[in-house]
């Protein structure tokens, strides 16, 4: 595309790279972007994922990107797709992985059947797409050796591997956009209307949940996090008051840890030069004992050693420790050491081995946990600078809601969402400000939001964001500030309002969550929680997931992300397995109390068969 950065070109409301990222994210564990310029812009697209530059000088082509991807890859497999092909199949990773396993290959590659436009009568030919590949991370040494010969052609390298080819029916899915004219043509086709909309029927005749106005979950998360920044204010607290707070500045170690060379074992400290030669043994004379906190300061001479306890400072001149159980014989002060009992330098903790004086012990942005408090205390530091506690106001909306202690009239229910939100906010370390229940009335809602903006950094509401006649939250948001309202392609929790409420003096971010109890929890964890962590300055905001085997079949419609409540356990073979709690209605709060996880069924995924691996979000430490 001339001199422009292709991946950053506007395309259908985002950028080319953002569309590829959004399409790829549901298929893989982590998405890394390979780029050699405009890295901040790509980092905004990548979110918490890495942006990696080539190791090779110059623009060395796809193999340079493959090299850096394999160097970084934290998993056994690496999936590659180009930034200018936003239409690739939603089941690309799944089909390539199946072929890789079935054929025992090193690499699986997409292939399509295509015709020669210049000769329509000619037979179709097989067209490989090597940039759409799934490759084993273990082939990195082979790639490095190939690149060391100054070779740069992908097909040349692929000839050194076992390759599985996977035939895809739709050749246009692998087309790339090479020119600005092509980009504009695709924009026009998108604006043409229903003719360009995806089919409502997926593979195998399974119906697809398609709503052009419904935003995919990962895109909604990205858009929220692109707007949210960290609160600047910080405070200094005693160490014992800093648990679960976000560190505002690096902790710099004022000392070496350990502060001196010390023994890792109970045994005998000696000079490595006194260890016996091959086939021989040696007997050393013990001249004293070194205790933790009571060092032995006399340097042993050749043929001598010092009895030493774990953690004791090493006596002068000693560089090795013989564990007492490895002594060939002990007779009074005489210790016999056999050949190969230990090597020189064994069982010794070097000064600064854990932390060097002047080095970063804990980086800013870390959410301080018990182990972090212990580490800071080991440095002799009694106070830390942390981000100030985030203030979050919350309330429920609805004329039918009653607070605890009030009379429950016919047609009314007790408000449970405020108590759920209070628990989630408190566990996150926020200062939770309960504003009670607000009526389904525009004036009351406007007053509540304005008051909340004056007290808090963020506002969370439950209810009032769907399209019902009495759902006012998004309209009042637009009146007081700005709103991005989505029908999200997810279940439970389809409606969500996000934006900023502004008054003459104050402003606060607003998350308008659905009203159903389960949808409130799921929406909070997926959208509000990561955004609040970013506001708190936390370096890590994403929720970790694990893989588990489905103990039963699970129904799922492609075209939306579903979050089903589950119970994960360990199967007889030691593999994690998960079953559903039963009915999955978004109003069944008991399903959340019974569950210990959420089963994540991604946007393009269909029905799950028993035995299939699924992604699981554990509740441990979360709910």
C-alpha positions, -999 to +999 in steps of 0.1 A: +000+000+000+028+024-009+043+041+022+014+036+046+014+009+074-011-016+060-022-030+093-032+004+106-054+014+077-090+021+086-114-007+078-150-010+088-148+011+119-114-002+131-081-010+115-071-041+094-049-054+122-077-049+147-101-069+126-076-097+123-068-096+160-105-098+169-111-127+146-080-146+158-084-141+196-113-166+201-092-193+183-060-191+204-047-187+239-026-155+233-023-132+203+011-116+196+016-089+169+048-089+149+056-053+137+087-032+130+073+003+132+044+022+149+047-001+179+026+020+202-003+019+178+000-019+175+002-022+213-031-004+216-046-031+194-028-059+212-040-049+246-023-072+272-007-092+244+029-086+232+041-066+202+073-082+188+098-068+164+120-089+141+154-101+152+168-099+117+179-066+103+158-050+075+124-064+064+133-100+059+099-113+051+075-137+068+102-160+081+116-131+102+081-128+118+079-166+122+113-166+140+103-140+165+070-156+171+086-190+178+111-174+201+083-159+221+057-187+218+047-199+254+028-228+240+035-259+219+019-245+188+020-212+169-007-200+145+003-174+119-020-151+099-012-119+080-025-085+091-041-078+057-065-108+055-095-101+078-118-128+064-100-160+073-122-188+087-133-188+123-124-225+126-089-221+111-070-230+143-093-260+150-090-275+116-053-270+113-047-285+148-068-316+139-047-322+108-014-316+126-023-343+152-038-367+127-008-367+104+019-363+130+032-332+111+054-303+121+032-278+103-003-276+090-011-253+062-043-240+047-050-249+010-077-239-014-087-250-049-086-221-074-090-214-111-069-195-135-088-163-145-069-162-178-080-197-188-115-205-174-115-238-191-085-250-172-089-275-143-088-260-108-054-261-092-043-265-056-032-232-040-013-234-007-014-205+018+018-208+038+011-176+059-019-193+073-001-221+092-001-239+125+035-248+134+052-266+163+073-244+184+099-271+186+110-264+150+127-232+160+162-246+159+156-258+123+144-223+113+174-207+129+197-230+110+179-223+078+181-185+083+218-188+092+224-198+055+209-164+045+179-182+029+146-163+033+120-182+012+091-198+031+087-227+007+124-235+011+121-238+048+088-257+047+105-284+025+126-293+056+094-301+076+066-326+076+036-306+063-001-314+065-023-296+040-059-287+050-084-280+022-108-251+028-137-246+005-139-207+004-108-193-014-120-157-008-115-163+030-078-162+024-077-132+001-056-103+013-061-065+007-031-051-011-041-017-023-061+013-010-085+007-039-092-028-027-097-015+008-122+011-004-140-016-025-145-038+006-157-008+026-183-002-001-194-038-002-199-037+036-221-006+033-242-023+006-265-038+032-279-073+039-263-088+008-230-087+025-242-101+058-230-135+069-253-165+065-275-174+094-267-211+089-233-225+098-214-257+090-235-288+091-267-268+090-264-255+125-280-221+130-258-191+136-268-164+161-262-134+138-271-098+147-252-071+127-256-047+157-242-072+182-205-066+189-182-096+196-170-098+232-133-094+225-140-062+204-161-047+232-134-055+257-108-039+235-128-007+229-134-003+267-098-008+276-086+016+248-105+044+266-097+035+302-065+048+319-050+046+354-059+070+381-028+091+388-031+097+426-011+075+450-004+073+487+022+059+510+011+031+534+027+010+561+035-024+546+008-042+567-019-019+551-008-025+515-023-060+509-043-061+476-032-026+467-015-018+434+021-007+436+026+028+423+064+028+420+091+002+416+104-014+448+142-010+445+162-034+465+186-015+489+206-046+496+217-079+480+194-108+487+209-129+501+233-103+517+262-128+518+272-162+504+255-188+526+249-225+528+218-241+513+222-273+533+233-286+567+267-301+561+303-292+556+317-260+540+350-266+522+372-254+494+364-269+460+401-274+454+400-300+482+375-323+465+390-357+456+403-366+421+385-392+400+386-427+416+398-413+449+384-401+482+396-375+507+393-370+545+391-335+558+394-322+594+365-302+609+378-270+626+346-254+638+309-248+633+291-220+614+255-212+625+229-189+609+234-156+626+268-167+641+294-169+614+327-188+617+354-163+606+385-185+604+395-196+569+402-234+567+435-245+553+440-272+527+426-305+542+402-287+565+365-279+565+338-263+587+306-278+600+279-255+586+241-250+591+215-240+565+215-202+560+249-197+578+274-174+562+301-193+543+335-193+561+362-173+543+377-192+514+349-218+512+330-222+480+312-256+483+290-274+508+289-312+513+254-322+526+259-343+557+240-372+543+265-374+513+296-379+535+312-413+529+321-415+566+321-393+597+345-401+625+346-374+652+361-344+634+371-364+604+349-363+573+355-385+543+343-375+509+341-399+479+347-389+443+317-373+426+298-368+459+295-331+449+309-306+424+328-275+433+303-247+440+275-270+450+248-261+476+259-225+479+236-195+477+256-165+463+252-130+476+226-112+454+215-144+438+178-136+444+180-098+442+209-074+434+212-041+453+198-014+431+177-038+411+139-038+408+125-062+434+088-057+424+077-036+394+050-009+396+016-022+387+018-053+407-012-062+428+004-069+462-002-104+475+010-120+508+043-132+492+050-097+480+046-083+515+072-108+527+096-099+499+094-062+507+099-069+544+130-090+536+145-058+521+140-039+553+113-016+537+084-007+560+064+016+537+053+014+500+038+038+475+005+024+462-023+037+439-050+052+459-081+030+465-105+033+436-139+046+445-168+029+427-205+039+432-231+013+424-269+011+424-298-010+410-326+003+389-362-009+388-396-001+404-400-038+413-369-039+435-370-038+473-341-035+497-337-059+526-360-050+555-387-035+533-421-051+527-422-073+496-454-063+478-469-085+450-449-083+418-418-071+437-385-089+444-356-083+468-326-066+452-297-091+451-275-074+426-262-047+449-250-073+474-233-093+446-217-061+433-206-051+468-188-085+472-171-083+438-160-047+443-147-053+478-128-084+468-112-064+440-100-039+466-123-010+456-140+014+480-176+004+473-202+032+476-238+018+478-264+042+464-293+018+469-322+014+445-332+040+419-367+041+404-374+036+367-377+074+363-355+096+341-353+124+366-343+101+395-318+083+373-302+115+361-299+128+397-284+095+409-258+094+381-248+131+387-245+125+424-224+093+418-201+112+394-193+136+423-183+108+446-166+081+425-141+073+398-165+047+383-202+039+384-218+005+380-255+001+376-276-031+371-307-030+350-321-004+327-299-009+297-321-031+274-346-018+249-377-018+271-399+012+275-386+018+311-349+013+304-334+047+306-298+043+316-282+046+281-304+076+273-294+095+304-258+086+298-260+102+264-276+133+280-249+136+307-218+126+287-212+099+261-223+064+256-212+034+235-242+010+237-239-025+225-260-055+219-232-078+227-229-112+209-229-131+242-250-150+266-259-142+293-256-104+293-265-092+258-271-055+267-243-034+281-238+004+283-204+019+287-194+055+286-186+085+307-209+106+329-198+143+332-211+171+353-197+207+355-170+196+380-167+159+379-167+128+356-168+091+361-168+060+339-201+042+338-208+005+333-245-002+328-248-039+334-279-061+327-305-067+354-305-105+356-283-117+385-261-141+366-257-116+337-246-090+362-218-113+375-206-124+341-207-089+327-188-075+357-160-101+354-156-097+316-159-059+312-160-039+345-134-059+364-105-056+338-114-019+332-113-012+370-080-030+373-066-007+346-079+023+364-061+010+395-029+008+375-026-030+376-002-044+351-022-076+347-060-073+341-070-104+321-086-134+337-066-167+334-083-197+319-075-234+318-085-263+296-108-290+308-125-320+292-163-317+287-179-345+308-212-340+289-224-326+256-230-288+257-254-270+233-240-238+217-251-217+188-222-202+167-222-164+163-221-155+200-199-162+230-215-182+258-206-184+295-221-215+311-218-223+348-199-254+355-182-276+381-147-286+373-131-317+389-102-341+383-111-372+362-099-407+369-070-402+345-059-370+362-072-347+335-095-318+345-131-323+335-161-301+337-199-306+338-226-279+338-246-271+369-279-276+351-303-250+339-284-220+325-310-192+327-295-158+334-318-153+364-308-185+382-284-171+408-282-205+425-263-218+395-234-194+404-233-205+440-232-242+429-205-236+403-168-233+407-161-221+372-175-207+340-172-227+308-162-203+280-177-212+246-162-189+220-179-168+193-174-192+164-178-224+184-208-247+180-221-276+200-196-294+222-194-331+223-186-351+255-148-355+257-140-323+238-117-299+255-132-265+265-119-233+281-127-228+317-125-197+339-120-208+375-138-190+403-110-196+428-099-162+442-125-145+420-160-149+433 
